[in-house]
Amino acid sequence: MSASDLFDINPNGRPTNLQLGYFLFRITIGVNIFFHGFMRILTGLSAWEQPLAASFADTYLPMPLVHVFLYTLPFVEVFLGILMTLGFYTRWSMVGGMLMMLALVYGNTARQDWGTAGNNMHYALYFWIMLALVRYDIYALDKRKS
Protein backbone atom coordinates (compact mmCIF):
# COMPACT_ATOMS: atom_id res chain seq x y z
CA MET A 1 0.00 0.00 0.00
CA SER A 2 1.43 3.35 -1.01
CA ALA A 3 0.91 6.69 0.69
CA SER A 4 -1.34 7.77 -2.18
CA ASP A 5 -3.64 4.82 -1.47
CA LEU A 6 -4.10 6.06 2.08
CA PHE A 7 -4.46 9.79 1.49
CA ASP A 8 -5.96 10.19 -1.97
CA ILE A 9 -8.95 8.83 -3.83
CA ASN A 10 -8.26 5.24 -4.81
CA PRO A 11 -7.70 4.70 -8.53
CA ASN A 12 -11.01 2.83 -8.68
CA GLY A 13 -12.86 5.98 -7.54
CA ARG A 14 -13.83 4.66 -4.12
CA PRO A 15 -13.02 6.65 -0.97
CA THR A 16 -9.97 5.72 1.05
CA ASN A 17 -10.27 4.35 4.57
CA LEU A 18 -9.13 7.74 5.89
CA GLN A 19 -11.88 9.54 4.00
CA LEU A 20 -14.55 7.07 5.04
CA GLY A 21 -13.29 7.13 8.63
CA TYR A 22 -13.34 10.92 8.72
CA PHE A 23 -16.92 10.96 7.45
CA LEU A 24 -18.11 8.49 10.08
CA PHE A 25 -16.18 10.16 12.90
CA ARG A 26 -17.53 13.61 11.93
CA ILE A 27 -21.09 12.32 12.06
CA THR A 28 -20.46 10.50 15.35
CA ILE A 29 -18.99 13.54 17.08
CA GLY A 30 -21.72 15.74 15.61
CA VAL A 31 -24.50 13.51 16.92
CA ASN A 32 -22.76 13.29 20.31
CA ILE A 33 -22.46 17.07 20.67
CA PHE A 34 -25.99 17.64 19.33
CA PHE A 35 -27.54 15.30 21.88
CA HIS A 36 -25.52 16.82 24.73
CA GLY A 37 -27.44 20.02 24.13
CA PHE A 38 -30.73 18.65 22.83
CA MET A 39 -31.37 16.39 25.81
CA ARG A 40 -30.60 19.21 28.25
CA ILE A 41 -33.10 21.43 26.46
CA LEU A 42 -35.68 18.64 26.15
CA THR A 43 -35.55 17.63 29.81
CA GLY A 44 -35.54 21.21 31.08
CA LEU A 45 -32.54 23.47 31.33
CA SER A 46 -33.07 24.29 34.99
CA ALA A 47 -32.90 20.64 36.04
CA TRP A 48 -29.39 20.49 34.58
CA GLU A 49 -28.21 24.06 35.11
CA GLN A 50 -29.07 24.65 38.77
CA PRO A 51 -27.15 21.75 40.35
CA LEU A 52 -24.18 22.37 38.07
CA ALA A 53 -24.20 26.12 38.81
CA ALA A 54 -24.16 25.31 42.53
CA SER A 55 -20.85 23.49 42.04
CA PHE A 56 -19.30 26.83 40.99
CA ALA A 57 -20.41 28.65 44.15
CA ASP A 58 -17.00 28.36 45.83
CA THR A 59 -15.02 29.46 42.78
CA TYR A 60 -13.83 32.93 41.80
CA LEU A 61 -16.11 32.91 38.75
CA PRO A 62 -18.97 35.43 38.91
CA MET A 63 -22.21 33.50 39.36
CA PRO A 64 -24.25 35.61 36.90
CA LEU A 65 -21.69 34.70 34.20
CA VAL A 66 -21.83 31.02 35.21
CA HIS A 67 -25.63 31.00 34.87
CA VAL A 68 -25.54 32.72 31.46
CA PHE A 69 -22.89 30.31 30.20
CA LEU A 70 -24.73 27.21 31.46
CA TYR A 71 -28.06 28.32 29.98
CA THR A 72 -26.39 29.15 26.64
CA LEU A 73 -24.19 26.04 26.34
CA PRO A 74 -26.92 23.56 25.27
CA PHE A 75 -27.96 25.80 22.38
CA VAL A 76 -24.33 26.13 21.25
CA GLU A 77 -24.01 22.32 21.44
CA VAL A 78 -27.16 21.82 19.33
CA PHE A 79 -25.99 24.33 16.74
CA LEU A 80 -22.45 22.95 16.48
CA GLY A 81 -23.74 19.37 16.49
CA ILE A 82 -26.01 20.07 13.53
CA LEU A 83 -23.19 21.72 11.56
CA MET A 84 -20.81 18.84 12.31
CA THR A 85 -23.32 16.14 11.47
CA LEU A 86 -24.16 17.73 8.14
CA GLY A 87 -20.60 18.71 7.33
CA PHE A 88 -21.61 22.33 6.86
CA TYR A 89 -18.97 24.93 7.75
CA THR A 90 -17.04 21.94 9.06
CA ARG A 91 -13.79 23.80 9.65
CA TRP A 92 -15.51 26.53 11.65
CA SER A 93 -17.68 24.09 13.58
CA MET A 94 -14.52 22.25 14.66
CA VAL A 95 -12.95 25.57 15.71
CA GLY A 96 -16.17 26.35 17.59
CA GLY A 97 -16.03 22.94 19.25
CA MET A 98 -12.44 23.56 20.35
CA LEU A 99 -13.36 26.98 21.76
CA MET A 100 -16.31 25.43 23.58
CA MET A 101 -13.96 22.83 25.09
CA LEU A 102 -11.53 25.59 26.09
CA ALA A 103 -14.33 27.34 27.99
CA LEU A 104 -15.38 24.05 29.62
CA VAL A 105 -11.82 23.18 30.62
CA TYR A 106 -11.40 26.66 32.10
CA GLY A 107 -14.59 26.35 34.14
CA ASN A 108 -13.92 22.81 35.28
CA THR A 109 -10.38 23.61 36.38
CA ALA A 110 -11.70 26.67 38.26
CA ARG A 111 -13.82 24.31 40.34
CA GLN A 112 -10.99 21.77 40.45
CA ASP A 113 -12.99 19.04 38.76
CA TRP A 114 -9.98 17.35 37.19
CA GLY A 115 -11.88 14.29 35.94
CA THR A 116 -14.34 16.35 33.92
CA ALA A 117 -11.55 18.63 32.69
CA GLY A 118 -9.69 15.51 31.52
CA ASN A 119 -12.79 14.32 29.68
CA ASN A 120 -13.05 17.76 28.06
CA MET A 121 -9.45 17.38 26.92
CA HIS A 122 -10.41 14.20 25.06
CA TYR A 123 -13.05 16.14 23.15
CA ALA A 124 -10.53 18.92 22.47
CA LEU A 125 -8.20 16.32 20.97
CA TYR A 126 -11.02 14.93 18.81
CA PHE A 127 -11.79 18.41 17.50
CA TRP A 128 -8.09 19.04 16.82
CA ILE A 129 -7.82 15.80 14.86
CA MET A 130 -10.96 16.64 12.89
CA LEU A 131 -9.66 20.13 12.14
CA ALA A 132 -6.23 18.83 11.10
CA LEU A 133 -7.76 16.28 8.73
CA VAL A 134 -10.68 18.34 7.40
CA ARG A 135 -9.35 18.12 3.83
CA TYR A 136 -10.24 14.42 3.85
CA ASP A 137 -13.91 15.18 4.48
CA ILE A 138 -15.27 14.30 1.05
CA TYR A 139 -18.86 13.59 2.14
CA ALA A 140 -20.00 16.96 3.46
CA LEU A 141 -22.38 19.72 2.50
CA ASP A 142 -19.27 21.91 2.36
CA LYS A 143 -18.33 20.06 -0.84
CA ARG A 144 -21.63 21.09 -2.42
CA LYS A 145 -20.89 24.79 -1.80
CA SER A 146 -17.81 24.90 -4.02
mmCIF file of the C-alpha atoms, coordinates in Angstrom:
data_MODEL
# 
_entry.id   MODEL 
# 
loop_
_atom_site.group_PDB 
_atom_site.id 
_atom_site.type_symbol 
_atom_site.label_atom_id 
_atom_site.label_alt_id 
_atom_site.label_comp_id 
_atom_site.label_asym_id 
_atom_site.label_entity_id 
_atom_site.label_seq_id 
_atom_site.pdbx_PDB_ins_code 
_atom_site.Cartn_x 
_atom_site.Cartn_y 
_atom_site.Cartn_z 
_atom_site.occupancy 
_atom_site.B_iso_or_equiv 
_atom_site.pdbx_formal_charge 
_atom_site.auth_seq_id 
_atom_site.auth_comp_id 
_atom_site.auth_asym_id 
_atom_site.auth_atom_id 
_atom_site.pdbx_PDB_model_num 
ATOM 1   C CA . MET A 1 1   ? 0.000   0.000  0.000  1.00 0.00 ? 1   MET A CA 1 
ATOM 2   C CA . SER A 1 2   ? 1.431   3.353  -1.008 1.00 0.00 ? 2   SER A CA 1 
ATOM 3   C CA . ALA A 1 3   ? 0.914   6.691  0.686  1.00 0.00 ? 3   ALA A CA 1 
ATOM 4   C CA . SER A 1 4   ? -1.342  7.768  -2.175 1.00 0.00 ? 4   SER A CA 1 
ATOM 5   C CA . ASP A 1 5   ? -3.641  4.820  -1.474 1.00 0.00 ? 5   ASP A CA 1 
ATOM 6   C CA . LEU A 1 6   ? -4.096  6.064  2.080  1.00 0.00 ? 6   LEU A CA 1 
ATOM 7   C CA . PHE A 1 7   ? -4.458  9.788  1.493  1.00 0.00 ? 7   PHE A CA 1 
ATOM 8   C CA . ASP A 1 8   ? -5.963  10.194 -1.968 1.00 0.00 ? 8   ASP A CA 1 
ATOM 9   C CA . ILE A 1 9   ? -8.949  8.826  -3.835 1.00 0.00 ? 9   ILE A CA 1 
ATOM 10  C CA . ASN A 1 10  ? -8.262  5.236  -4.807 1.00 0.00 ? 10  ASN A CA 1 
ATOM 11  C CA . PRO A 1 11  ? -7.697  4.696  -8.532 1.00 0.00 ? 11  PRO A CA 1 
ATOM 12  C CA . ASN A 1 12  ? -11.013 2.831  -8.675 1.00 0.00 ? 12  ASN A CA 1 
ATOM 13  C CA . GLY A 1 13  ? -12.861 5.978  -7.535 1.00 0.00 ? 13  GLY A CA 1 
ATOM 14  C CA . ARG A 1 14  ? -13.832 4.665  -4.121 1.00 0.00 ? 14  ARG A CA 1 
ATOM 15  C CA . PRO A 1 15  ? -13.022 6.654  -0.970 1.00 0.00 ? 15  PRO A CA 1 
ATOM 16  C CA . THR A 1 16  ? -9.971  5.715  1.052  1.00 0.00 ? 16  THR A CA 1 
ATOM 17  C CA . ASN A 1 17  ? -10.272 4.352  4.566  1.00 0.00 ? 17  ASN A CA 1 
ATOM 18  C CA . LEU A 1 18  ? -9.130  7.743  5.889  1.00 0.00 ? 18  LEU A CA 1 
ATOM 19  C CA . GLN A 1 19  ? -11.884 9.545  3.996  1.00 0.00 ? 19  GLN A CA 1 
ATOM 20  C CA . LEU A 1 20  ? -14.552 7.073  5.045  1.00 0.00 ? 20  LEU A CA 1 
ATOM 21  C CA . GLY A 1 21  ? -13.288 7.129  8.634  1.00 0.00 ? 21  GLY A CA 1 
ATOM 22  C CA . TYR A 1 22  ? -13.339 10.921 8.715  1.00 0.00 ? 22  TYR A CA 1 
ATOM 23  C CA . PHE A 1 23  ? -16.923 10.960 7.449  1.00 0.00 ? 23  PHE A CA 1 
ATOM 24  C CA . LEU A 1 24  ? -18.114 8.487  10.083 1.00 0.00 ? 24  LEU A CA 1 
ATOM 25  C CA . PHE A 1 25  ? -16.182 10.162 12.902 1.00 0.00 ? 25  PHE A CA 1 
ATOM 26  C CA . ARG A 1 26  ? -17.529 13.610 11.930 1.00 0.00 ? 26  ARG A CA 1 
ATOM 27  C CA . ILE A 1 27  ? -21.085 12.319 12.064 1.00 0.00 ? 27  ILE A CA 1 
ATOM 28  C CA . THR A 1 28  ? -20.459 10.504 15.352 1.00 0.00 ? 28  THR A CA 1 
ATOM 29  C CA . ILE A 1 29  ? -18.994 13.542 17.084 1.00 0.00 ? 29  ILE A CA 1 
ATOM 30  C CA . GLY A 1 30  ? -21.719 15.745 15.610 1.00 0.00 ? 30  GLY A CA 1 
ATOM 31  C CA . VAL A 1 31  ? -24.499 13.505 16.917 1.00 0.00 ? 31  VAL A CA 1 
ATOM 32  C CA . ASN A 1 32  ? -22.758 13.292 20.305 1.00 0.00 ? 32  ASN A CA 1 
ATOM 33  C CA . ILE A 1 33  ? -22.458 17.072 20.666 1.00 0.00 ? 33  ILE A CA 1 
ATOM 34  C CA . PHE A 1 34  ? -25.987 17.637 19.330 1.00 0.00 ? 34  PHE A CA 1 
ATOM 35  C CA . PHE A 1 35  ? -27.543 15.301 21.882 1.00 0.00 ? 35  PHE A CA 1 
ATOM 36  C CA . HIS A 1 36  ? -25.521 16.818 24.725 1.00 0.00 ? 36  HIS A CA 1 
ATOM 37  C CA . GLY A 1 37  ? -27.443 20.023 24.128 1.00 0.00 ? 37  GLY A CA 1 
ATOM 38  C CA . PHE A 1 38  ? -30.734 18.649 22.828 1.00 0.00 ? 38  PHE A CA 1 
ATOM 39  C CA . MET A 1 39  ? -31.374 16.386 25.815 1.00 0.00 ? 39  MET A CA 1 
ATOM 40  C CA . ARG A 1 40  ? -30.598 19.213 28.246 1.00 0.00 ? 40  ARG A CA 1 
ATOM 41  C CA . ILE A 1 41  ? -33.102 21.427 26.456 1.00 0.00 ? 41  ILE A CA 1 
ATOM 42  C CA . LEU A 1 42  ? -35.684 18.643 26.150 1.00 0.00 ? 42  LEU A CA 1 
ATOM 43  C CA . THR A 1 43  ? -35.550 17.626 29.813 1.00 0.00 ? 43  THR A CA 1 
ATOM 44  C CA . GLY A 1 44  ? -35.543 21.207 31.079 1.00 0.00 ? 44  GLY A CA 1 
ATOM 45  C CA . LEU A 1 45  ? -32.543 23.471 31.326 1.00 0.00 ? 45  LEU A CA 1 
ATOM 46  C CA . SER A 1 46  ? -33.066 24.290 34.986 1.00 0.00 ? 46  SER A CA 1 
ATOM 47  C CA . ALA A 1 47  ? -32.897 20.639 36.042 1.00 0.00 ? 47  ALA A CA 1 
ATOM 48  C CA . TRP A 1 48  ? -29.392 20.488 34.578 1.00 0.00 ? 48  TRP A CA 1 
ATOM 49  C CA . GLU A 1 49  ? -28.214 24.062 35.108 1.00 0.00 ? 49  GLU A CA 1 
ATOM 50  C CA . GLN A 1 50  ? -29.066 24.652 38.774 1.00 0.00 ? 50  GLN A CA 1 
ATOM 51  C CA . PRO A 1 51  ? -27.150 21.748 40.348 1.00 0.00 ? 51  PRO A CA 1 
ATOM 52  C CA . LEU A 1 52  ? -24.182 22.373 38.069 1.00 0.00 ? 52  LEU A CA 1 
ATOM 53  C CA . ALA A 1 53  ? -24.198 26.115 38.809 1.00 0.00 ? 53  ALA A CA 1 
ATOM 54  C CA . ALA A 1 54  ? -24.162 25.310 42.530 1.00 0.00 ? 54  ALA A CA 1 
ATOM 55  C CA . SER A 1 55  ? -20.854 23.491 42.039 1.00 0.00 ? 55  SER A CA 1 
ATOM 56  C CA . PHE A 1 56  ? -19.302 26.830 40.987 1.00 0.00 ? 56  PHE A CA 1 
ATOM 57  C CA . ALA A 1 57  ? -20.411 28.654 44.149 1.00 0.00 ? 57  ALA A CA 1 
ATOM 58  C CA . ASP A 1 58  ? -17.002 28.362 45.830 1.00 0.00 ? 58  ASP A CA 1 
ATOM 59  C CA . THR A 1 59  ? -15.016 29.464 42.780 1.00 0.00 ? 59  THR A CA 1 
ATOM 60  C CA . TYR A 1 60  ? -13.829 32.931 41.801 1.00 0.00 ? 60  TYR A CA 1 
ATOM 61  C CA . LEU A 1 61  ? -16.110 32.909 38.746 1.00 0.00 ? 61  LEU A CA 1 
ATOM 62  C CA . PRO A 1 62  ? -18.972 35.432 38.910 1.00 0.00 ? 62  PRO A CA 1 
ATOM 63  C CA . MET A 1 63  ? -22.215 33.496 39.360 1.00 0.00 ? 63  MET A CA 1 
ATOM 64  C CA . PRO A 1 64  ? -24.250 35.606 36.897 1.00 0.00 ? 64  PRO A CA 1 
ATOM 65  C CA . LEU A 1 65  ? -21.692 34.702 34.203 1.00 0.00 ? 65  LEU A CA 1 
ATOM 66  C CA . VAL A 1 66  ? -21.827 31.018 35.215 1.00 0.00 ? 66  VAL A CA 1 
ATOM 67  C CA . HIS A 1 67  ? -25.629 31.001 34.866 1.00 0.00 ? 67  HIS A CA 1 
ATOM 68  C CA . VAL A 1 68  ? -25.543 32.720 31.461 1.00 0.00 ? 68  VAL A CA 1 
ATOM 69  C CA . PHE A 1 69  ? -22.893 30.309 30.202 1.00 0.00 ? 69  PHE A CA 1 
ATOM 70  C CA . LEU A 1 70  ? -24.730 27.207 31.459 1.00 0.00 ? 70  LEU A CA 1 
ATOM 71  C CA . TYR A 1 71  ? -28.062 28.317 29.980 1.00 0.00 ? 71  TYR A CA 1 
ATOM 72  C CA . THR A 1 72  ? -26.391 29.145 26.640 1.00 0.00 ? 72  THR A CA 1 
ATOM 73  C CA . LEU A 1 73  ? -24.193 26.042 26.344 1.00 0.00 ? 73  LEU A CA 1 
ATOM 74  C CA . PRO A 1 74  ? -26.921 23.563 25.272 1.00 0.00 ? 74  PRO A CA 1 
ATOM 75  C CA . PHE A 1 75  ? -27.957 25.801 22.377 1.00 0.00 ? 75  PHE A CA 1 
ATOM 76  C CA . VAL A 1 76  ? -24.334 26.125 21.255 1.00 0.00 ? 76  VAL A CA 1 
ATOM 77  C CA . GLU A 1 77  ? -24.015 22.317 21.436 1.00 0.00 ? 77  GLU A CA 1 
ATOM 78  C CA . VAL A 1 78  ? -27.157 21.818 19.326 1.00 0.00 ? 78  VAL A CA 1 
ATOM 79  C CA . PHE A 1 79  ? -25.985 24.334 16.737 1.00 0.00 ? 79  PHE A CA 1 
ATOM 80  C CA . LEU A 1 80  ? -22.446 22.952 16.479 1.00 0.00 ? 80  LEU A CA 1 
ATOM 81  C CA . GLY A 1 81  ? -23.737 19.369 16.494 1.00 0.00 ? 81  GLY A CA 1 
ATOM 82  C CA . ILE A 1 82  ? -26.007 20.070 13.527 1.00 0.00 ? 82  ILE A CA 1 
ATOM 83  C CA . LEU A 1 83  ? -23.189 21.722 11.565 1.00 0.00 ? 83  LEU A CA 1 
ATOM 84  C CA . MET A 1 84  ? -20.808 18.845 12.306 1.00 0.00 ? 84  MET A CA 1 
ATOM 85  C CA . THR A 1 85  ? -23.324 16.141 11.474 1.00 0.00 ? 85  THR A CA 1 
ATOM 86  C CA . LEU A 1 86  ? -24.159 17.732 8.138  1.00 0.00 ? 86  LEU A CA 1 
ATOM 87  C CA . GLY A 1 87  ? -20.596 18.715 7.330  1.00 0.00 ? 87  GLY A CA 1 
ATOM 88  C CA . PHE A 1 88  ? -21.606 22.326 6.859  1.00 0.00 ? 88  PHE A CA 1 
ATOM 89  C CA . TYR A 1 89  ? -18.966 24.926 7.751  1.00 0.00 ? 89  TYR A CA 1 
ATOM 90  C CA . THR A 1 90  ? -17.037 21.944 9.064  1.00 0.00 ? 90  THR A CA 1 
ATOM 91  C CA . ARG A 1 91  ? -13.792 23.802 9.651  1.00 0.00 ? 91  ARG A CA 1 
ATOM 92  C CA . TRP A 1 92  ? -15.511 26.528 11.652 1.00 0.00 ? 92  TRP A CA 1 
ATOM 93  C CA . SER A 1 93  ? -17.678 24.094 13.582 1.00 0.00 ? 93  SER A CA 1 
ATOM 94  C CA . MET A 1 94  ? -14.517 22.253 14.663 1.00 0.00 ? 94  MET A CA 1 
ATOM 95  C CA . VAL A 1 95  ? -12.946 25.566 15.709 1.00 0.00 ? 95  VAL A CA 1 
ATOM 96  C CA . GLY A 1 96  ? -16.168 26.354 17.588 1.00 0.00 ? 96  GLY A CA 1 
ATOM 97  C CA . GLY A 1 97  ? -16.026 22.943 19.250 1.00 0.00 ? 97  GLY A CA 1 
ATOM 98  C CA . MET A 1 98  ? -12.440 23.560 20.348 1.00 0.00 ? 98  MET A CA 1 
ATOM 99  C CA . LEU A 1 99  ? -13.359 26.978 21.763 1.00 0.00 ? 99  LEU A CA 1 
ATOM 100 C CA . MET A 1 100 ? -16.313 25.428 23.580 1.00 0.00 ? 100 MET A CA 1 
ATOM 101 C CA . MET A 1 101 ? -13.961 22.829 25.086 1.00 0.00 ? 101 MET A CA 1 
ATOM 102 C CA . LEU A 1 102 ? -11.533 25.593 26.087 1.00 0.00 ? 102 LEU A CA 1 
ATOM 103 C CA . ALA A 1 103 ? -14.334 27.336 27.988 1.00 0.00 ? 103 ALA A CA 1 
ATOM 104 C CA . LEU A 1 104 ? -15.381 24.049 29.624 1.00 0.00 ? 104 LEU A CA 1 
ATOM 105 C CA . VAL A 1 105 ? -11.815 23.183 30.619 1.00 0.00 ? 105 VAL A CA 1 
ATOM 106 C CA . TYR A 1 106 ? -11.400 26.656 32.098 1.00 0.00 ? 106 TYR A CA 1 
ATOM 107 C CA . GLY A 1 107 ? -14.591 26.352 34.143 1.00 0.00 ? 107 GLY A CA 1 
ATOM 108 C CA . ASN A 1 108 ? -13.920 22.810 35.281 1.00 0.00 ? 108 ASN A CA 1 
ATOM 109 C CA . THR A 1 109 ? -10.380 23.612 36.379 1.00 0.00 ? 109 THR A CA 1 
ATOM 110 C CA . ALA A 1 110 ? -11.701 26.672 38.261 1.00 0.00 ? 110 ALA A CA 1 
ATOM 111 C CA . ARG A 1 111 ? -13.820 24.308 40.343 1.00 0.00 ? 111 ARG A CA 1 
ATOM 112 C CA . GLN A 1 112 ? -10.985 21.766 40.453 1.00 0.00 ? 112 GLN A CA 1 
ATOM 113 C CA . ASP A 1 113 ? -12.987 19.036 38.756 1.00 0.00 ? 113 ASP A CA 1 
ATOM 114 C CA . TRP A 1 114 ? -9.982  17.353 37.187 1.00 0.00 ? 114 TRP A CA 1 
ATOM 115 C CA . GLY A 1 115 ? -11.878 14.291 35.942 1.00 0.00 ? 115 GLY A CA 1 
ATOM 116 C CA . THR A 1 116 ? -14.337 16.353 33.920 1.00 0.00 ? 116 THR A CA 1 
ATOM 117 C CA . ALA A 1 117 ? -11.546 18.628 32.686 1.00 0.00 ? 117 ALA A CA 1 
ATOM 118 C CA . GLY A 1 118 ? -9.689  15.509 31.519 1.00 0.00 ? 118 GLY A CA 1 
ATOM 119 C CA . ASN A 1 119 ? -12.786 14.322 29.683 1.00 0.00 ? 119 ASN A CA 1 
ATOM 120 C CA . ASN A 1 120 ? -13.052 17.757 28.055 1.00 0.00 ? 120 ASN A CA 1 
ATOM 121 C CA . MET A 1 121 ? -9.446  17.375 26.922 1.00 0.00 ? 121 MET A CA 1 
ATOM 122 C CA . HIS A 1 122 ? -10.409 14.197 25.058 1.00 0.00 ? 122 HIS A CA 1 
ATOM 123 C CA . TYR A 1 123 ? -13.050 16.135 23.145 1.00 0.00 ? 123 TYR A CA 1 
ATOM 124 C CA . ALA A 1 124 ? -10.533 18.925 22.466 1.00 0.00 ? 124 ALA A CA 1 
ATOM 125 C CA . LEU A 1 125 ? -8.202  16.320 20.974 1.00 0.00 ? 125 LEU A CA 1 
ATOM 126 C CA . TYR A 1 126 ? -11.024 14.927 18.813 1.00 0.00 ? 126 TYR A CA 1 
ATOM 127 C CA . PHE A 1 127 ? -11.785 18.413 17.502 1.00 0.00 ? 127 PHE A CA 1 
ATOM 128 C CA . TRP A 1 128 ? -8.090  19.040 16.820 1.00 0.00 ? 128 TRP A CA 1 
ATOM 129 C CA . ILE A 1 129 ? -7.824  15.796 14.858 1.00 0.00 ? 129 ILE A CA 1 
ATOM 130 C CA . MET A 1 130 ? -10.961 16.636 12.886 1.00 0.00 ? 130 MET A CA 1 
ATOM 131 C CA . LEU A 1 131 ? -9.664  20.128 12.135 1.00 0.00 ? 131 LEU A CA 1 
ATOM 132 C CA . ALA A 1 132 ? -6.233  18.833 11.097 1.00 0.00 ? 132 ALA A CA 1 
ATOM 133 C CA . LEU A 1 133 ? -7.759  16.279 8.729  1.00 0.00 ? 133 LEU A CA 1 
ATOM 134 C CA . VAL A 1 134 ? -10.680 18.336 7.397  1.00 0.00 ? 134 VAL A CA 1 
ATOM 135 C CA . ARG A 1 135 ? -9.347  18.124 3.825  1.00 0.00 ? 135 ARG A CA 1 
ATOM 136 C CA . TYR A 1 136 ? -10.240 14.416 3.852  1.00 0.00 ? 136 TYR A CA 1 
ATOM 137 C CA . ASP A 1 137 ? -13.905 15.177 4.482  1.00 0.00 ? 137 ASP A CA 1 
ATOM 138 C CA . ILE A 1 138 ? -15.267 14.302 1.045  1.00 0.00 ? 138 ILE A CA 1 
ATOM 139 C CA . TYR A 1 139 ? -18.864 13.591 2.140  1.00 0.00 ? 139 TYR A CA 1 
ATOM 140 C CA . ALA A 1 140 ? -19.998 16.959 3.463  1.00 0.00 ? 140 ALA A CA 1 
ATOM 141 C CA . LEU A 1 141 ? -22.377 19.723 2.500  1.00 0.00 ? 141 LEU A CA 1 
ATOM 142 C CA . ASP A 1 142 ? -19.265 21.908 2.359  1.00 0.00 ? 142 ASP A CA 1 
ATOM 143 C CA . LYS A 1 143 ? -18.332 20.063 -0.843 1.00 0.00 ? 143 LYS A CA 1 
ATOM 144 C CA . ARG A 1 144 ? -21.635 21.093 -2.415 1.00 0.00 ? 144 ARG A CA 1 
ATOM 145 C CA . LYS A 1 145 ? -20.893 24.792 -1.802 1.00 0.00 ? 145 LYS A CA 1 
ATOM 146 C CA . SER A 1 146 ? -17.814 24.900 -4.021 1.00 0.00 ? 146 SER A CA 1 
# 
